[in-house]
């Protein structure tokens, strides 16, 4: 009975509201006067614009209902009432307030600026309840991304004068909810631990330093793809994830992540077919022999992907553009035939080249790396080569492209999308040697000054016995041509451990270079002033050739290099070599010839899961009419021969055990690097290496041990590298397995840098 009476009261109330609103008035109303009440910021004329010429027309319920509806649709009013008294229409309105300021409180984990970007409401907007509710949900979603699923958000409205309001988002961030358990059902051929190691979400455990144990719903799709990729690479073509969900535990302490999978059967390759009319059958048979896929192998989706890429490159190099390679599978029991359908597309021309994502870098800096222009015939080889050239600039985190048909016949638009990275850096390094000596390095480097590709650098290397400072600048495209101009000034002071021999050198170099595709050449002029002072109490037994004499070295160098690497920082394929010959004797006191060669190459293994690197170098210096003094010799160790001090290898003074350098050297490094078995969302990588090298030869043999010892030094070691919040970090442990008793070891090296 009480419930029925309440319903009657609600019905009566609705009737009162109905008859006091604009819903029903007489069929014809003769309104002579309108009174507007309640407006604050809005003028009467603004409101009456929605009821034009009311004095000259007969108003009725339809017109007034439309008037009310139009006012509500502006979003500026929270309430509108119409009342008629005789020939007078009274319009009573209540305006939505204007948002004066928006505050966040209680947000310790996410800063207010980041939260402001997640909500659509802004200051000076008209307050809207629906938009406010959306903003609350967006803030909650932002906290869910960091595992705070129980975050609470309430709004405190502070009414101000003149129809203004302040909004304060009061936040209780709540506890961190992590993934407690990851469960699999349906996996018969692979254990739970194997599958867990191949998805990005990890279980919570006190001993786990790396990896994400937060439950993020969006990551489930990624983990499903990771599982599919894992199975497809092992022959399970039909694998699929039936269910993937996160279930909140009853005590709200975290989530269980549950996967139900259907593995299907494992397939073995039966036949491999190339189906195309672009080449004859004999060439197709020869091409089949070059493929990674082989009969009777377990099907691997990566092998199919890489084979498709290989076939595209093969036909493009044969002069076929727009080649399409479409793999297809024919399954029969546990066998599968892999077919590669290859056909040629239509010849097309480049209509537009569109560059996006370069908020800082000028378009011209990117365009000058392209080997094609608008109007040129499209060539995939040139496009790939140009993309790698842009990557080698070192300005961008990623470089991608897309091809889109244009409005013109037989033409396309090329969109190059870049993601810029910090090109300015502050670097800091520290090393510890077996003699308990500490050396530090500090550098400021900007590779893309003002977004114009100019390079600026300041470097300082400091230790207890040595300090080196250098300042340089490079303009890579002078007058918008592939002509580079560069210059450096430098100063170095050093002394031995006892402080009885001090050396000082300073100077500058200037030069210019040319670039054609991946090949560059440089011509450099260098002028150096050097001097060595030996105290009367010195224990040194050797001669530097510079004692108490200021030596001026004036030289010209010709350098040649080629770079085909696919990345500036983390190359996975390609090579870089450089060769430099220097002649000194164009004025000055030194007359010699110096030659230096360096080579680096990178080879992807297991489709890029592992990167094998080879680095080598060699050099010699010989005098025309005199002896080579200490400042013009080579030194070996440190990063070139890991496991030894920076100058730890080669001839040394018998009196003070200081490195005196050598006239000849070589080095070779073999390295394997991978992020396998490492948490993928940390960027952590491991590497193992083996270095070999030697340095020998001096024109001042008296008081020198090992001056003609060419025996190789060999080190083995390992290291870790990762990207941290303060920049890239690298730790290296090197252990000499073949050395001389006068060499100086440095078993641990550490370096870290930060970017701005």
Buried (B, 14 or more C-beta within 10 A) or exposed (E): EEEEEEEEEEEEEEEEEEEEBBEEBEEEBEBEEBEBEBBEBBEEEBBBEBBEEBEEEEBBBEBBBEBBEEBEEEBBBBEBBBBBEEEEBBBBBBBBBBBBEBEBEBBEBBEEEEBBEBBEBEEEBBBBEEBBEBBBEBBBEBBBBBBBBBBBBEEEEEEEEEBBBBBBBBBEBBEBBBBBEBEBEEBEEBEEEEBBEBBBBBBBEEEEEEBBBBBBEEBBEEBBEBBBBBBBBBBBBEBEBEEBEBEBEEEEEBBBBBBBBBBBEBBBBBEBBBEBEBBEEEEBEEBBEEBEBEEEEEBBBBBBEBBBEBBBBBBBEEEBBBBEBEBEEEBEEEBBBBBBEBBBEEEBBBBEBBBEBBEEBBEEBBBBBBEBEEEEEBBBEBBBBBBBBBBBBBBBEEBEBEBEEBEEEEBBBBBBBBEBBBBEBBBBBEBBBBEEBEBEBBBBBBBBBEBEBBBBBBBBBBBEBBBBBBBBBBBBBEEEEBBBBBBBBBBBBBBBEBEBBBBBBBBBBBBBBEBEBBEBBBEBBBBBBBBBBBEEEBBBEBBBBBBEEEBBBBBBBBBBBBBBBBBBEEBBBBBBBBBBBBBBBEEBBBBBBBEBBBBBBBEBEEEEEBBBBBBBBBBBBEBEEEEBBBBBBBBBBBBBBBBBBBBBBBBBBBBBBBBBBBBBBBBBBBBBBBBEEBBBEBBBBBBEBBBBBBBBBBBBEEBBBBBEBEEBBBBBBBBBBBEEEEBBBBBBBBEBEEBBEBBBBBBBBBBBBBBE
